[in-house]
Amino acid sequence: MSSLWLDTQSVRNPARGPLPPGSHWDSVVVGAGLTGLTTAVLLARSGQQVAVVEARRVGAVATGNTTGKVSLLQGGNLSAIRSARSAEVLQAYVDGNREAQSWLLRYLHERGVEYQRRPAYVYADSSAGLGTLEDELEACREVGLDVHWADAAELPYPVAGAVELADQAQIHPTAVLQSLTDELLERGGLIFEGIRVVGAGSGQPVAVKTSAGDVTADHLVLATGAPVLDRGGHFARMKGLRSYAQAYRLPRNMSVPQGMYLGLDTPGRSLRSAPAYGEEFLVVGGNGHEVGRAGSHAEAQRDLERWTLEHFPGAERTHAWSAQDYRPADSVPYFGLLPHCGGSIYVATGFNKWGMTNGVAAALAITAQILGGHMPWAETLSGRSPSVRGLLTGVKDNTSVGARMTRDWVQAELKPLSEESPAEGEGVVGRVRGRPVGVSTVNGVTRRISAVCPHMGGVVTWNDAECSWDCPLHASRFAADGEVLEGPAVENLEPK
């Protein structure tokens, strides 16, 4: 599966080359998505020598698979923060997102990168969803957002109610990444693809351990979906979520909705328009779930397509993809200095599906910390203490993780692995000499791997939509051959 964005514009990195072992950098940024590249550009503008280290390719993970909405109206997010946090934290969150949105759109205008101004809508299908919508309206108004009730008349299905925030934006994510890549290279920075960071020291300078050898840096920024270092314990304070998106070409007699829409009721639906190939496509998203905990990922994709064809008859699906996000216990992202790391390692994570604003906000905040700047909203967010609700949610989630781990190990031990190869596109887990082993068949090749995640020992499950092994504990993902795709794991599943 490939996203509409990656299919229409993969990111070119003309300076691609090997990372020189033993080299020293002012800053090393891990992860070449929107957060990492924005951070790298800002640091390079200050005159720093910056290296971006990316395990896969630029934009291969969250940014290249987002829906690309740059909005301050974020579903039920603000009311969720208000229920878990103080008014000061909520205001700081919105201030940071507002500054990030302004920075990004100004940057795109200055660089000549196209984007579209659009109204954003959040809507409810039910009376229960309407109550949440009313809470979101109140939370938005408390922090100064000019929201109002709307009718969402251009949708081809009725809604119980909708809230609108005018003058938001939608982007082509990989076009943005291309511009950031170009500017970084213009300013002397470099991007090293296909190299995985597997560890780091706590001294000064920071010793950065990579799959291509060790380098050192005065500052290390972890801008990956989940941090590749466990010292902050972020993996235990977030849920990894997988969600789906599809692009459609509509019949000529049917109009693509021009607003950006997000439904509050489960399963939530997301809609936006997207210009590509000289046409206008409809992008539909939804059916999110916790990583590794869906009965069938392929069925989630099929269900999204059925819903789309029901409401947009005759639509032709052209692309289907998925993305991973991380939801913190209190819905507020984590960014800033990583504790117990000598004051030189920074982290950005937990964007809760709103990375187009939160990712840039994190980049602005971290850059200010490194360069000695001052951002009051960032200091409020990074300096917040754990909330009671967040702690209780964390205890509940980690209890669930422990129960899941026990259950999966017992099930694997009770089920001997069959000698027969799975059918094409299928994978199963079973017992071999007392240990969970996974076997799958992809593109005619059958492989056996250890089904034990190297991060914390969870038993992985098969993702039948993407032919991957997904860990239900902390959301690490692996290819059919065991290669790690998404962290917090940094090691592959062992072949068997």
C-alpha positions as CSV (number, residue, x, y, z in Angstrom):
1,M,0.0,0.0,0.0
2,S,1.3,3.5,-0.9
3,S,-0.2,6.8,0.2
4,L,-1.4,9.3,-2.4
5,W,1.3,11.6,-1.2
6,L,4.2,9.2,-1.6
7,D,2.9,8.0,-4.9
8,T,2.7,11.5,-6.4
9,Q,5.9,12.9,-4.8
10,S,8.5,10.8,-3.1
11,V,11.2,12.9,-1.5
12,R,14.5,13.3,-3.3
13,N,17.6,13.4,-1.2
14,P,20.4,14.1,-3.7
15,A,23.1,14.3,-1.0
16,R,22.5,10.7,0.0
17,G,25.6,8.9,1.2
18,P,27.2,7.0,4.0
19,L,27.3,8.4,7.5
20,P,31.0,8.9,8.4
21,P,31.8,6.8,11.5
22,G,33.6,8.8,14.1
23,S,32.3,12.1,12.8
24,H,31.1,14.9,15.1
25,W,28.1,17.1,14.6
26,D,26.6,20.1,16.4
27,S,23.3,18.3,16.4
28,V,22.1,14.9,15.2
29,V,18.4,14.6,14.6
30,V,16.8,11.1,14.5
31,G,13.9,10.8,12.1
32,A,13.2,12.5,8.8
33,G,9.6,13.4,9.1
34,L,8.1,16.8,9.6
35,T,9.3,17.2,13.2
36,G,12.8,16.1,12.5
37,L,13.4,18.0,9.3
38,T,11.8,21.2,10.7
39,T,14.1,20.9,13.7
40,A,17.1,20.3,11.5
41,V,16.3,23.3,9.3
42,L,15.9,25.6,12.2
43,L,19.2,24.5,13.7
44,A,21.0,24.8,10.4
45,R,19.7,28.4,10.0
46,S,21.6,29.2,13.2
47,G,24.8,28.0,11.6
48,Q,24.9,24.5,13.2
49,Q,26.3,21.5,11.4
50,V,23.3,19.1,11.4
51,A,22.9,15.4,10.5
52,V,19.5,13.8,10.1
53,V,19.6,10.0,10.5
54,E,16.6,8.1,9.1
55,A,16.2,4.3,9.5
56,R,14.1,4.1,6.3
57,R,13.5,6.9,3.8
58,V,12.4,10.5,4.2
59,G,8.7,10.6,5.0
60,A,8.4,6.8,5.0
61,V,6.5,6.7,8.3
62,A,3.9,9.1,9.9
63,T,4.4,12.2,7.7
64,G,4.2,10.4,4.4
65,N,1.0,8.6,5.5
66,T,-0.9,11.4,7.3
67,T,-4.1,13.0,6.0
68,G,-2.3,16.3,6.0
69,K,-4.6,18.5,8.0
70,V,-3.1,21.6,9.6
71,S,-6.0,22.5,12.0
72,L,-6.6,23.9,15.5
73,L,-10.0,22.2,15.5
74,Q,-8.9,18.7,16.4
75,G,-11.9,16.4,17.0
76,G,-12.5,16.1,20.7
77,N,-8.9,16.8,21.6
78,L,-9.2,20.1,23.4
79,S,-12.1,19.0,25.6
80,A,-10.1,15.9,26.5
81,I,-7.1,18.0,27.5
82,R,-9.4,20.3,29.5
83,S,-10.8,17.3,31.4
84,A,-7.3,16.1,32.3
85,R,-5.3,19.3,32.7
86,S,-5.5,22.9,33.9
87,A,-6.7,25.8,31.9
88,E,-3.1,27.0,31.7
89,V,-2.0,23.8,30.1
90,L,-4.9,23.8,27.6
91,Q,-4.1,27.4,26.7
92,A,-0.4,26.6,26.3
93,Y,-1.3,23.7,24.0
94,V,-3.4,25.8,21.7
95,D,-0.8,28.7,21.7
96,G,1.9,26.2,20.6
97,N,-0.3,24.7,17.9
98,R,-1.3,28.2,16.7
99,E,2.4,29.3,16.5
100,A,3.2,26.1,14.7
101,Q,0.4,26.5,12.2
102,S,1.5,30.1,11.5
103,W,5.1,29.1,11.1
104,L,4.4,26.2,8.7
105,L,2.0,28.1,6.5
106,R,4.3,31.1,6.3
107,Y,7.2,28.8,5.5
108,L,5.2,27.2,2.6
109,H,4.2,30.6,1.3
110,E,7.9,31.8,1.3
111,R,9.1,28.6,-0.3
112,G,6.4,28.5,-3.0
113,V,4.8,25.2,-1.8
114,E,1.1,24.9,-2.5
115,Y,-1.4,24.4,0.2
116,Q,-5.1,25.1,0.5
117,R,-7.0,27.2,3.0
118,R,-10.1,25.3,4.1
119,P,-12.7,25.4,6.9
120,A,-12.4,22.6,9.5
121,Y,-15.5,20.8,10.8
122,V,-16.0,18.4,13.6
123,Y,-19.4,16.7,13.5
124,A,-21.5,14.2,15.5
125,D,-23.8,11.5,14.3
126,S,-25.5,10.7,17.6
127,S,-26.9,12.4,20.7
128,A,-23.8,11.1,22.7
129,G,-21.5,12.5,20.1
130,L,-23.4,15.8,20.2
131,G,-22.6,16.1,24.0
132,T,-18.9,15.7,23.2
133,L,-19.3,18.2,20.4
134,E,-20.8,20.8,22.8
135,D,-17.8,20.2,25.2
136,E,-15.4,20.7,22.4
137,L,-17.1,24.0,21.4
138,E,-16.8,25.3,24.9
139,A,-13.2,24.3,25.2
140,C,-12.3,26.0,21.9
141,R,-14.0,29.2,22.9
142,E,-12.2,29.2,26.3
143,V,-8.9,29.4,24.5
144,G,-10.0,32.0,22.0
145,L,-10.8,29.9,18.9
146,D,-13.6,31.5,16.8
147,V,-15.7,28.3,16.4
148,H,-19.4,28.2,15.7
149,W,-22.2,25.8,15.0
150,A,-22.6,24.8,11.3
151,D,-24.8,22.6,9.2
152,A,-22.2,20.7,7.2
153,A,-24.6,20.8,4.3
154,E,-22.1,19.6,1.6
155,L,-21.8,16.2,3.2
156,P,-23.9,13.5,1.4
157,Y,-25.3,12.2,4.7
158,P,-27.1,13.8,7.7
159,V,-25.3,14.7,10.9
160,A,-26.7,15.6,14.3
161,G,-24.6,18.7,14.6
162,A,-21.3,20.2,13.5
163,V,-18.8,22.9,14.6
164,E,-16.7,24.9,12.2
165,L,-13.4,26.8,12.5
166,A,-12.7,28.8,9.4
167,D,-9.3,29.5,7.7
168,Q,-7.5,26.2,8.5
169,A,-5.3,24.5,6.0
170,Q,-4.5,21.2,4.2
171,I,-1.1,20.3,2.7
172,H,0.6,17.8,0.5
173,P,2.9,16.3,3.2
174,T,5.7,15.0,1.0
175,A,5.8,18.3,-0.9
176,V,6.5,19.9,2.4
177,L,9.2,17.4,3.3
178,Q,10.8,18.0,-0.1
179,S,11.1,21.8,0.6
180,L,12.5,21.1,4.0
181,T,15.0,18.7,2.6
182,D,16.1,21.1,-0.1
183,E,16.6,24.0,2.4
184,L,18.5,21.7,4.9
185,L,20.9,20.7,2.1
186,E,21.3,24.3,0.9
187,R,22.4,25.2,4.5
188,G,25.0,22.4,4.7
189,G,23.0,19.8,6.5
190,L,22.9,16.2,5.5
191,I,20.3,13.4,5.6
192,F,21.5,9.8,6.0
193,E,18.9,7.3,5.0
194,G,18.8,3.5,5.8
195,I,20.7,4.0,9.0
196,R,19.1,3.1,12.4
197,V,20.0,4.7,15.7
198,V,20.2,1.9,18.3
199,G,21.5,3.7,21.4
200,A,23.1,6.8,22.9
201,G,25.3,7.6,25.8
202,S,24.6,10.3,28.5
203,G,27.9,12.1,28.4
204,Q,29.0,15.3,26.6
205,P,29.3,15.1,23.7
206,V,26.6,12.5,23.2
207,A,27.9,9.2,21.7
208,V,25.3,8.1,19.2
209,K,25.3,4.4,18.3
210,T,24.0,3.6,14.8
211,S,23.9,0.6,12.5
212,A,26.6,2.3,10.4
213,G,29.0,3.0,13.3
214,D,29.2,5.6,16.2
215,V,29.2,9.3,15.8
216,T,29.1,12.1,18.4
217,A,27.0,15.3,18.8
218,D,26.6,18.2,21.1
219,H,22.8,17.7,20.9
220,L,20.7,14.7,20.0
221,V,17.1,15.1,19.0
222,L,14.8,12.0,18.9
223,A,12.1,12.9,16.4
224,T,10.7,9.4,15.8
225,G,7.1,8.2,16.4
226,A,8.1,6.6,19.6
227,P,11.5,7.4,21.2
228,V,14.2,4.9,20.4
229,L,15.6,5.4,23.9
230,D,13.5,4.1,26.8
231,R,14.9,6.3,29.5
232,G,11.9,8.6,29.6
233,G,9.5,5.7,29.9
234,H,7.3,7.3,27.2
235,F,6.3,3.8,25.8
236,A,4.5,3.2,29.0
237,R,2.6,6.5,29.0
238,M,1.2,6.3,25.4
239,K,-1.0,4.1,23.3
240,G,0.1,3.2,19.8
241,L,-2.8,3.7,17.4
242,R,-3.1,2.5,13.8
243,S,-5.6,4.1,11.4
244,Y,-6.5,3.9,7.8
245,A,-6.9,6.2,4.8
246,Q,-7.9,5.8,1.2
247,A,-8.0,8.1,-1.8
248,Y,-10.9,8.1,-4.3
249,R,-11.7,9.5,-7.7
250,L,-15.4,10.6,-7.7
251,P,-17.8,10.4,-10.7
252,R,-18.0,13.6,-12.7
253,N,-21.5,14.3,-11.4
254,M,-20.3,14.3,-7.8
255,S,-18.5,17.0,-6.0
256,V,-15.7,16.5,-3.5
257,P,-16.4,18.1,-0.2
258,Q,-14.3,21.2,0.2
259,G,-14.1,21.4,4.0
260,M,-12.0,19.2,6.2
261,Y,-14.3,17.0,8.2
262,L,-13.8,14.7,11.3
263,G,-16.6,12.7,12.9
264,L,-16.6,12.2,16.7
265,D,-18.6,9.0,16.9
266,T,-17.0,5.6,16.6
267,P,-15.8,4.7,14.1
268,G,-14.7,8.2,13.3
269,R,-14.5,9.3,9.7
270,S,-12.1,11.9,8.3
271,L,-12.6,13.6,4.9
272,R,-10.7,16.2,2.9
273,S,-10.1,17.0,-0.8
274,A,-6.7,16.5,-2.4
275,P,-5.4,17.9,-5.7
276,A,-3.2,15.4,-7.6
277,Y,-2.6,14.4,-11.2
278,G,-4.5,17.5,-12.4
279,E,-7.6,16.2,-10.7
280,E,-9.3,16.5,-7.3
281,F,-9.5,13.4,-5.1
282,L,-11.4,12.6,-1.9
283,V,-9.3,11.3,1.0
284,V,-11.3,9.3,3.6
285,G,-9.8,8.1,6.9
286,G,-10.9,6.2,9.9
287,N,-11.3,2.8,11.7
288,G,-8.5,3.5,14.1
289,H,-7.5,0.9,16.7
290,E,-4.6,0.0,19.1
291,V,-1.6,-1.4,17.3
292,G,-1.6,-5.2,17.2
293,R,-5.1,-5.5,18.6
294,A,-7.4,-5.6,15.6
295,G,-9.0,-8.8,14.5
296,S,-8.3,-8.1,10.8
297,H,-6.6,-5.0,9.5
298,A,-7.7,-5.9,6.0
299,E,-11.3,-5.9,7.2
300,A,-10.8,-2.5,8.6
301,Q,-9.8,-1.3,5.2
302,R,-12.7,-3.1,3.5
303,D,-15.1,-1.5,6.0
304,L,-13.8,2.0,5.2
305,E,-14.3,1.3,1.5
306,R,-17.8,0.0,2.0
307,W,-18.7,3.2,4.0
308,T,-17.3,5.4,1.3
309,L,-19.1,3.7,-1.5
310,E,-22.3,3.8,0.4
311,H,-22.1,7.6,0.7
312,F,-20.2,8.3,-2.5
313,P,-21.7,5.8,-5.0
314,G,-19.5,5.2,-8.0
315,A,-16.3,6.3,-6.3
316,E,-13.1,4.6,-7.5
317,R,-10.5,3.8,-4.9
318,T,-7.0,4.7,-6.2
319,H,-4.9,4.4,-3.0
320,A,-5.1,2.8,0.4
321,W,-2.6,3.2,3.3
322,S,-2.3,3.4,7.0
323,A,-0.4,5.4,9.7
324,Q,0.7,5.1,13.3
325,D,0.2,7.7,16.0
326,Y,0.7,7.8,19.8
327,R,-1.8,9.0,22.3
328,P,-0.5,10.2,25.7
329,A,-2.5,9.5,28.8
330,D,-3.4,13.2,29.1
331,S,-3.6,13.9,25.3
332,V,-0.7,16.4,25.5
333,P,2.5,15.7,23.6
334,Y,5.8,15.2,25.2
335,F,8.8,17.3,24.0
336,G,11.9,18.7,25.5
337,L,14.9,17.3,27.4
338,L,14.9,13.6,28.0
339,P,15.6,13.0,31.7
340,H,18.7,11.3,33.0
341,C,20.6,12.0,29.8
342,G,23.1,14.8,30.8
343,G,21.0,17.7,29.4
344,S,21.8,17.0,25.7
345,I,19.1,14.6,24.5
346,Y,15.7,15.9,23.4
347,V,12.5,14.0,22.6
348,A,9.3,14.8,20.6
349,T,6.5,12.3,20.7
350,G,2.8,11.7,21.5
351,F,1.2,14.0,18.9
352,N,-2.2,12.1,19.1
353,K,-2.9,12.2,15.4
354,W,-2.3,16.0,15.1
355,G,1.4,15.9,14.1
356,M,1.2,18.6,11.4
357,T,0.8,21.2,14.1
358,N,2.2,19.4,17.2
359,G,5.3,18.2,15.3
360,V,6.2,21.8,14.2
361,A,5.4,23.0,17.7
362,A,7.8,20.4,19.1
363,A,10.5,21.5,16.6
364,L,10.1,25.2,17.6
365,A,10.3,24.3,21.3
366,I,13.3,22.1,21.1
367,T,15.2,24.5,18.9
368,A,14.5,27.3,21.3
369,Q,15.9,25.1,24.2
370,I,19.0,24.3,22.3
371,L,19.7,27.8,21.1
372,G,18.7,29.5,24.4
373,G,15.4,30.9,23.3
374,H,12.3,31.5,25.4
375,M,8.8,30.2,24.6
376,P,6.4,30.4,27.6
377,W,3.9,27.9,26.1
378,A,6.6,25.4,25.6
379,E,7.9,25.8,29.1
380,T,4.4,25.2,30.5
381,L,3.9,22.0,28.5
382,S,7.3,20.5,29.0
383,G,7.4,21.4,32.7
384,R,3.9,20.0,33.5
385,S,3.8,17.4,36.3
386,P,1.8,14.1,35.9
387,S,-1.9,14.6,36.3
388,V,-4.0,12.3,38.5
389,R,-6.1,11.3,35.6
390,G,-3.0,10.6,33.5
391,L,-1.5,8.5,36.2
392,L,-4.7,6.5,36.6
393,T,-5.0,6.0,32.8
394,G,-1.3,4.9,32.8
395,V,-1.9,2.4,35.5
396,K,-5.0,1.0,33.7
397,D,-3.1,0.9,30.3
398,N,-0.1,-0.9,31.8
399,T,-2.3,-3.3,33.7
400,S,-3.9,-4.1,30.3
401,V,-0.4,-4.5,28.7
402,G,0.6,-7.0,31.4
403,A,-2.6,-9.0,31.0
404,R,-2.2,-9.0,27.3
405,M,1.4,-10.2,27.5
406,T,0.4,-13.1,29.8
407,R,-2.5,-14.1,27.6
408,D,-0.5,-14.1,24.4
409,W,2.3,-16.2,25.9
410,V,-0.1,-18.8,27.2
411,Q,-2.0,-19.0,23.9
412,A,1.3,-19.3,22.0
413,E,2.5,-22.1,24.3
414,L,-0.8,-24.0,24.0
415,K,-0.8,-23.9,20.2
416,P,1.9,-26.0,18.4
417,L,3.0,-24.4,15.1
418,S,1.7,-26.2,12.0
419,E,4.2,-27.7,9.6
420,E,2.1,-26.4,6.7
421,S,3.0,-23.0,5.2
422,P,0.3,-20.3,5.6
423,A,-1.5,-19.1,2.5
424,E,-0.3,-16.0,0.6
425,G,-0.6,-12.9,2.8
426,E,-1.2,-14.8,6.0
427,G,0.8,-15.3,9.2
428,V,0.3,-17.4,12.3
429,V,2.0,-17.7,15.7
430,G,2.6,-21.0,17.5
431,R,4.9,-22.9,19.8
432,V,8.2,-24.3,18.7
433,R,10.3,-25.9,21.5
434,G,8.5,-23.8,24.1
435,R,8.9,-20.5,22.4
436,P,6.5,-18.4,20.3
437,V,7.4,-18.5,16.6
438,G,5.7,-16.6,13.7
439,V,5.5,-18.0,10.2
440,S,4.2,-16.0,7.2
441,T,4.0,-16.2,3.4
442,V,4.5,-13.0,1.5
443,N,5.1,-12.8,-2.3
444,G,5.5,-16.6,-2.4
445,V,8.3,-16.6,0.3
446,T,7.6,-18.4,3.6
447,R,9.6,-17.1,6.6
448,R,9.9,-18.0,10.2
449,I,10.8,-15.5,12.9
450,S,10.8,-15.2,16.6
451,A,7.4,-13.9,17.6
452,V,8.8,-12.3,20.7
453,C,9.2,-8.5,20.4
454,P,12.8,-7.5,21.4
455,H,11.6,-4.4,23.2
456,M,9.7,-5.8,26.2
457,G,8.9,-9.4,25.3
458,G,5.4,-9.1,23.9
459,V,4.1,-11.7,21.4
460,V,3.5,-10.1,18.0
461,T,0.4,-10.5,15.9
462,W,-0.1,-10.7,12.2
463,N,-1.3,-7.6,10.3
464,D,-3.0,-9.0,7.2
465,A,-3.4,-5.6,5.5
466,E,0.3,-4.7,5.6
467,C,1.9,-8.1,5.9
468,S,3.7,-7.1,9.1
469,W,4.2,-8.4,12.6
470,D,2.8,-5.9,15.2
471,C,3.4,-5.8,18.9
472,P,0.2,-5.3,21.0
473,L,2.2,-4.0,24.0
474,H,3.9,-0.8,22.9
475,A,3.3,-0.7,19.1
476,S,6.6,-1.8,17.6
477,R,6.1,-3.2,14.1
478,F,8.2,-5.5,12.0
479,A,8.3,-6.6,8.3
480,A,7.5,-10.2,7.4
481,D,11.3,-11.0,7.5
482,G,11.6,-9.5,11.0
483,E,13.1,-6.1,10.1
484,V,11.9,-3.4,12.5
485,L,9.6,-0.9,10.8
486,E,8.5,1.2,13.8
487,G,9.7,1.5,17.4
488,P,10.2,1.7,20.2
489,A,12.0,-1.5,19.3
490,V,15.4,-1.0,17.6
491,E,16.3,-4.7,17.0
492,N,14.8,-7.0,14.4
493,L,12.9,-10.2,15.2
494,E,15.3,-13.1,15.0
495,P,14.9,-15.6,12.1
496,K,14.0,-19.1,13.0
